[in-house]
Amino acid sequence: MTKHEFEVDMNCEGCSGAVTRILNKLGDVKFEIDLPNKLVWIESDKDVEVLTETLKKCGKEVKYNGTK
């Protein structure tokens, strides 16, 4: 599985909770959230566009930083 890094404009635990709920719905993904640095790492075989669009559903600005 590929590990992707995203910057997500999260400001609080509520924001990271929304990201967690949305990513859990995808299934078959492993992820880590670094709230202070506003980073989300997602390990998945899914397409980057799918992951990006999924993250955007939480209503936050999302930027793809590449693979890690």
DOSEZA-111317 format. One record per atom (N, C-alpha, C): residue number from 1; residue in one letter; atom name; z, x, y. Coordinates in Angstrom, 3 decimals, always signed. Each point is the difference from the previous one (the first is absolute). Layout:
! residues N
<node NUM a CA <Z X Y>>
...
! end
This chain:
! residues 68
<node 1 m N <+0.000 +0.838 -1.193>>
<node 1 m CA <+0.000 -0.838 +1.193>>
<node 1 m C <+0.000 +0.875 +1.246>>
<node 2 t N <-0.667 -0.478 +1.019>>
<node 2 t CA <-0.094 +0.724 +1.254>>
<node 2 t C <+1.132 -0.423 +0.924>>
<node 3 k N <+0.559 +0.956 +0.740>>
<node 3 k CA <+1.059 -0.303 +0.956>>
<node 3 k C <-0.592 +0.003 +1.404>>
<node 4 h N <+0.108 -1.140 +0.677>>
<node 4 h CA <-0.558 -0.183 +1.337>>
<node 4 h C <+1.119 -0.066 +1.021>>
<node 5 e N <-0.251 +0.567 +1.184>>
<node 5 e CA <+0.990 -0.077 +1.081>>
<node 5 e C <-0.521 -0.895 +1.109>>
<node 6 f N <+0.860 -0.915 +0.434>>
<node 6 f CA <-0.325 -0.910 +1.092>>
<node 6 f C <+1.070 +0.095 +1.076>>
<node 7 e N <-0.420 -0.136 +1.248>>
<node 7 e CA <+0.932 -0.147 +1.114>>
<node 7 e C <+0.059 -1.485 +0.293>>
<node 8 v N <+1.213 -0.565 -0.034>>
<node 8 v CA <+0.164 -1.426 +0.270>>
<node 8 v C <+1.016 -0.147 +1.126>>
<node 9 d N <-0.325 -0.777 +1.016>>
<node 9 d CA <+0.861 -0.141 +1.178>>
<node 9 d C <+1.238 -0.843 -0.329>>
<node 10 m N <+0.943 +0.595 -0.735>>
<node 10 m CA <+1.235 -0.678 -0.401>>
<node 10 m C <+1.131 +0.456 +0.918>>
<node 11 n N <+0.801 -0.959 +0.458>>
<node 11 n CA <+1.087 +0.331 +0.915>>
<node 11 n C <+1.383 -0.254 -0.580>>
<node 12 c N <+0.086 -0.779 -1.074>>
<node 12 c CA <+1.319 -0.383 -0.504>>
<node 12 c C <-0.054 -0.266 -1.509>>
<node 13 e N <+1.166 -0.293 -0.559>>
<node 13 e CA <+0.078 -0.322 -1.435>>
<node 13 e C <-0.820 -1.247 -0.335>>
<node 14 g N <-0.080 -0.920 +0.932>>
<node 14 g CA <-0.800 -1.213 -0.224>>
<node 14 g C <-1.470 +0.331 -0.197>>
<node 15 c N <-0.480 +0.956 +0.793>>
<node 15 c CA <-1.398 +0.436 -0.113>>
<node 15 c C <-0.251 +0.641 -1.360>>
<node 16 s N <+0.895 +0.909 -0.396>>
<node 16 s CA <-0.199 +0.665 -1.290>>
<node 16 s C <+0.174 -0.995 -1.141>>
<node 17 g N <+0.841 -1.002 +0.194>>
<node 17 g CA <+0.157 -1.052 -1.010>>
<node 17 g C <-1.280 -0.803 -0.177>>
<node 18 a N <-0.670 -0.271 +1.112>>
<node 18 a CA <-1.277 -0.735 -0.062>>
<node 18 a C <-1.047 +0.823 -0.749>>
<node 19 v N <-0.040 +1.299 +0.270>>
<node 19 v CA <-0.937 +0.886 -0.691>>
<node 19 v C <+0.316 +0.013 -1.497>>
<node 20 t N <+1.272 +0.088 -0.341>>
<node 20 t CA <+0.422 +0.002 -1.405>>
<node 20 t C <-0.441 -1.276 -0.708>>
<node 21 r N <+0.228 -1.150 +0.630>>
<node 21 r CA <-0.382 -1.289 -0.616>>
<node 21 r C <-1.509 -0.071 -0.232>>
<node 22 i N <-0.762 +0.424 +0.991>>
<node 22 i CA <-1.467 -0.067 -0.109>>
<node 22 i C <-0.514 +0.934 -1.101>>
<node 23 l N <+0.544 +1.224 -0.060>>
<node 23 l CA <-0.464 +0.949 -1.016>>
<node 23 l C <+0.433 -0.409 -1.404>>
<node 24 n N <+1.154 -0.625 -0.125>>
<node 24 n CA <+0.450 -0.467 -1.318>>
<node 24 n C <-0.938 -1.060 -0.565>>
<node 25 k N <-0.635 -0.778 +0.880>>
<node 25 k CA <-0.941 -1.032 -0.446>>
<node 25 k C <-1.267 +0.597 -0.608>>
<node 26 l N <-0.341 +1.237 +0.395>>
<node 26 l CA <-1.204 +0.651 -0.530>>
<node 26 l C <+0.133 +0.295 -1.487>>
<node 27 g N <+1.207 +0.346 -0.431>>
<node 27 g CA <+0.201 +0.391 -1.395>>
<node 27 g C <-0.649 +1.347 -0.273>>
<node 28 d N <+0.512 +0.704 -0.975>>
<node 28 d CA <-0.550 +1.286 -0.434>>
<node 28 d C <-0.174 +1.017 +1.142>>
<node 29 v N <+0.938 +0.000 +0.935>>
<node 29 v CA <+0.023 +1.029 +1.032>>
<node 29 v C <+1.418 +0.555 +0.111>>
<node 30 k N <+0.082 +1.295 +0.245>>
<node 30 k CA <+1.286 +0.631 +0.294>>
<node 30 k C <-0.058 +0.372 +1.471>>
<node 31 f N <+1.105 -0.194 +0.706>>
<node 31 f CA <-0.031 +0.331 +1.419>>
<node 31 f C <+1.356 +0.478 +0.498>>
<node 32 e N <-0.053 +0.769 +1.076>>
<node 32 e CA <+1.194 +0.475 +0.696>>
<node 32 e C <-0.182 -0.330 +1.473>>
<node 33 i N <+1.112 -0.366 +0.640>>
<node 33 i CA <-0.043 -0.303 +1.432>>
<node 33 i C <+0.940 +0.955 +0.724>>
<node 34 d N <-0.542 +0.658 +1.029>>
<node 34 d CA <+0.793 +0.879 +0.855>>
<node 34 d C <+0.064 -0.676 +1.369>>
<node 35 l N <+1.021 -0.836 +0.191>>
<node 35 l CA <+0.096 -0.791 +1.229>>
<node 35 l C <+0.118 +0.843 +1.269>>
<node 36 p N <+0.866 +1.044 +0.039>>
<node 36 p CA <+0.107 +0.792 +1.243>>
<node 36 p C <-1.326 +0.623 +0.445>>
<node 37 n N <-0.828 +0.409 -0.949>>
<node 37 n CA <-1.292 +0.607 +0.327>>
<node 37 n C <-1.161 -0.983 -0.061>>
<node 38 k N <+0.315 -1.258 -0.312>>
<node 38 k CA <-1.001 -1.083 -0.060>>
<node 38 k C <-1.122 +0.299 -0.989>>
<node 39 l N <+0.368 +0.564 -1.158>>
<node 39 l CA <-0.991 +0.347 -1.012>>
<node 39 l C <+0.212 -0.798 -1.271>>
<node 40 v N <-1.106 -0.306 -0.658>>
<node 40 v CA <+0.027 -0.664 -1.311>>
<node 40 v C <-0.928 +0.782 -0.916>>
<node 41 w N <+0.542 +0.406 -1.155>>
<node 41 w CA <-0.822 +0.666 -1.011>>
<node 41 w C <-0.198 -0.978 -1.139>>
<node 42 i N <-1.241 -0.185 -0.401>>
<node 42 i CA <-0.324 -0.937 -1.077>>
<node 42 i C <-0.751 +0.746 -1.088>>
<node 43 e N <+0.512 -0.092 -1.224>>
<node 43 e CA <-0.679 +0.574 -1.163>>
<node 43 e C <-0.707 -1.137 -0.710>>
<node 44 s N <-1.319 +0.055 -0.024>>
<node 44 s CA <-0.765 -1.102 -0.571>>
<node 44 s C <-1.433 +0.435 -0.281>>
<node 45 d N <-0.626 -0.699 -0.936>>
<node 45 d CA <-1.419 +0.202 -0.276>>
<node 45 d C <-0.854 -0.979 +0.795>>
<node 46 k N <+0.651 -0.854 +0.772>>
<node 46 k CA <-0.735 -0.989 +0.794>>
<node 46 k C <-0.731 +0.706 +1.148>>
<node 47 d N <-1.031 -0.667 +0.500>>
<node 47 d CA <-0.822 +0.519 +1.084>>
<node 47 d C <+0.816 +0.107 +1.292>>
<node 48 v N <-0.262 +1.009 +0.813>>
<node 48 v CA <+0.716 +0.202 +1.262>>
<node 48 v C <-0.128 -1.229 +0.902>>
<node 49 e N <-1.187 -0.608 +0.028>>
<node 49 e CA <-0.205 -1.182 +0.840>>
<node 49 e C <+0.920 -1.139 -0.425>>
<node 50 v N <+0.178 -0.162 -1.313>>
<node 50 v CA <+0.885 -1.053 -0.522>>
<node 50 v C <+1.438 +0.269 +0.443>>
<node 51 l N <+0.438 +1.251 -0.119>>
<node 51 l CA <+1.361 +0.359 +0.395>>
<node 51 l C <+0.205 -0.185 +1.500>>
<node 52 t N <-0.987 +0.417 +0.784>>
<node 52 t CA <+0.096 -0.132 +1.459>>
<node 52 t C <+0.087 -1.466 +0.402>>
<node 53 e N <-0.891 -0.822 -0.537>>
<node 53 e CA <+0.004 -1.432 +0.344>>
<node 53 e C <+1.296 -0.667 -0.444>>
<node 54 t N <+0.536 +0.423 -1.144>>
<node 54 t CA <+1.266 -0.555 -0.479>>
<node 54 t C <+1.121 +0.341 +0.972>>
<node 55 l N <+0.066 +1.256 +0.433>>
<node 55 l CA <+1.038 +0.407 +0.955>>
<node 55 l C <-0.135 -0.741 +1.328>>
<node 56 k N <-1.214 -0.285 +0.427>>
<node 56 k CA <-0.212 -0.691 +1.277>>
<node 56 k C <+0.536 -1.430 -0.036>>
<node 57 k N <+0.190 -0.542 -1.190>>
<node 57 k CA <+0.517 -1.366 -0.126>>
<node 57 k C <+1.428 -0.129 +0.530>>
<node 58 c N <+0.711 +1.127 +0.138>>
<node 58 c CA <+1.361 -0.074 +0.537>>
<node 58 c C <-0.022 -0.086 +1.526>>
<node 59 g N <-1.176 +0.014 +0.599>>
<node 59 g CA <-0.133 -0.192 +1.438>>
<node 59 g C <+0.240 +1.252 +0.824>>
<node 60 k N <+0.017 +1.148 -0.649>>
<node 60 k CA <+0.246 +1.259 +0.701>>
<node 60 k C <-1.281 +0.820 +0.073>>
<node 61 e N <-0.034 +0.915 +0.964>>
<node 61 e CA <-1.133 +0.915 +0.116>>
<node 61 e C <+0.063 +0.994 -1.153>>
<node 62 v N <-1.142 +0.217 -0.643>>
<node 62 v CA <-0.072 +0.880 -1.179>>
<node 62 v C <-1.058 +1.061 +0.227>>
<node 63 k N <+0.356 +1.252 -0.340>>
<node 63 k CA <-0.956 +1.114 +0.095>>
<node 63 k C <+0.040 +0.758 -1.316>>
<node 64 y N <-1.170 +0.258 -0.571>>
<node 64 y CA <-0.087 +0.752 -1.246>>
<node 64 y C <-0.053 +1.484 +0.315>>
<node 65 n N <+0.930 +0.777 -0.594>>
<node 65 n CA <+0.053 +1.447 +0.254>>
<node 65 n C <-0.681 +0.838 -1.070>>
<node 66 g N <-0.383 -0.620 -1.104>>
<node 66 g CA <-0.659 +0.750 -1.070>>
<node 66 g C <+0.859 +0.087 -1.255>>
<node 67 t N <-0.484 +0.803 -0.955>>
<node 67 t CA <+0.729 +0.154 -1.248>>
<node 67 t C <+0.971 +1.165 +0.120>>
<node 68 k N <+1.056 -0.066 -0.812>>
<node 68 k CA <+1.029 +1.058 +0.029>>
<node 68 k C <+0.154 +0.608 -1.369>>
! end
